[in-house]
Amino acid sequence: MSASLLSIHSLRASYGKIEALKGVDLDITAGEIVALIGANGAGKSTLMMSIFGRPRASSGHIIYDGNDITQVPTHQIARLRIAQSPEGRRVFPRMSVAENLQMGADAGGSTEAERAVSLERVLALFPRLKERIDQRGGTLSGGEQQMLAIGRALMSRPRLLLLDEPSLGLAPLIARQIFDAIRTLNRQDGLTVLIVEQNANHALKLAHRGYVLVNGLITLSGTGAELLQRPEIRAAYLEGGRH
């Protein structure tokens, strides 16, 4: 069995006086896709951001590839081959597609040769970006911006990719293309993925395993297939639930 790539132990994190994470335990094995589902405000995005030290954990530990990174500065974490595609995409609107992708390579500290290989891979994965390589990021459609956000993250050659709501606001066909790309990256490149996704059905079908976060605590975990069959999951997230 592959070794654990990311282990989170008793993690607590706050925004001011509001404690968003209340002792989270989570483990991701190298080569897995792991889904994190939960209602709005459960702490999903906070957990993603805390891996990068924003917000900084108030207690607990984040272990990546055998090293404690709980207090490592954010800019150094980006060089550990962890990348994030944030909620809301956050592309640089005045920069071209090529310049946005270059920013991802800069964050990871890639060499020129590594950048060329990464760019070729990203453009093969998302041909629409190749067609719009000189177009400004702000003029792209929502789906194209999501492809660009994921592509920018991939330019740093991550071993662990954090995806926050990749299908939010996208038409079903475009969302399916995004999920297909994630599956391809995992199967062909062995990329480890932690995905926060409001479409719990798609996320759990994609994922090897999943966790359910409720009010800052993990309440359930299991394989994606197991969680899809649990009646409480179906009632809360799959049968008309808006999460």
TANORKA-V566431 format. One record per backbone hydrogen bond with DSSP energy under -1.0 kcal/mol. CO is the residue of the C=O (numbers start at 1). NH is the residue of the N-H. E is the energy in kcal/mol with one decimal. If there is no record, write none. Layout:
CO/NH/E  CO/NH/E
This chain:
3/30/-2.6  5/65/-2.9  6/28/-3.0  7/63/-3.2  8/26/-2.1  9/61/-2.2  11/23/-2.3  11/24/-2.2  12/58/-2.6  12/59/-1.2  13/20/-1.6  13/21/-2.2  15/18/-2.1  18/15/-2.8  21/13/-1.3  24/11/-2.4  26/8/-3.6  28/5/-2.6  28/6/-2.0  29/32/-1.9  32/193/-2.6  33/208/-2.4  33/209/-1.6  34/195/-2.8  35/211/-2.5  36/197/-1.0  37/213/-2.9  39/42/-1.8  42/216/-2.2  43/47/-2.2  44/48/-2.0  45/49/-2.8  46/50/-2.5  47/51/-1.1  49/54/-2.4  50/53/-1.4  59/12/-2.4  61/9/-2.8  62/69/-2.8  63/7/-2.8  64/67/-2.0  67/64/-3.0  69/72/-1.2  73/77/-1.8  74/78/-1.7  77/80/-1.9  81/159/-3.0  81/160/-1.8  83/162/-3.0  85/164/-2.4  86/89/-1.7  88/90/-2.9  92/95/-1.0  93/138/-2.4  95/137/-3.4  96/100/-2.5  97/101/-2.3  98/102/-2.0  99/103/-1.7  100/104/-1.2  101/105/-1.7  102/106/-2.4  103/107/-2.0  104/108/-1.3  105/110/-1.8  111/115/-2.4  112/116/-2.0  113/117/-1.9  114/118/-2.6  115/119/-2.8  116/120/-2.1  117/121/-2.0  118/122/-2.6  119/123/-2.5  120/124/-1.5  121/125/-2.0  122/126/-2.5  126/129/-1.6  127/131/-1.8  128/132/-1.1  130/133/-1.1  132/135/-1.8  133/98/-2.2  135/97/-1.7  136/139/-1.5  137/140/-1.3  141/145/-2.6  142/146/-1.9  143/147/-2.1  144/148/-2.3  145/149/-2.5  146/150/-2.3  147/151/-2.8  148/152/-3.0  149/153/-1.7  150/154/-2.2  151/155/-1.4  153/156/-1.2  154/157/-2.1  159/192/-1.9  160/83/-2.3  161/194/-2.4  162/85/-3.1  163/196/-3.1  165/168/-1.1  167/170/-2.0  171/175/-2.7  172/176/-2.3  173/177/-1.6  174/178/-2.0  175/179/-2.4  176/180/-2.5  177/181/-2.0  178/182/-2.0  179/183/-2.3  180/184/-2.3  181/185/-2.5  182/186/-2.0  183/187/-2.7  184/188/-3.0  185/189/-1.2  185/191/-1.8  192/161/-2.7  193/34/-3.0  194/163/-2.8  195/36/-2.8  196/165/-3.1  198/200/-1.5  199/203/-2.5  200/204/-2.6  201/205/-1.6  202/206/-1.8  203/207/-2.1  208/224/-1.4  209/35/-2.4  210/222/-1.7  211/37/-2.6  212/219/-2.6  214/217/-1.4  216/22/-2.7  217/214/-3.2  220/212/-2.5  222/210/-3.1  223/227/-2.5  224/228/-2.0  225/229/-1.0  230/234/-2.4  231/235/-2.5  232/236/-1.8  233/237/-2.9  234/238/-1.1  234/239/-1.9
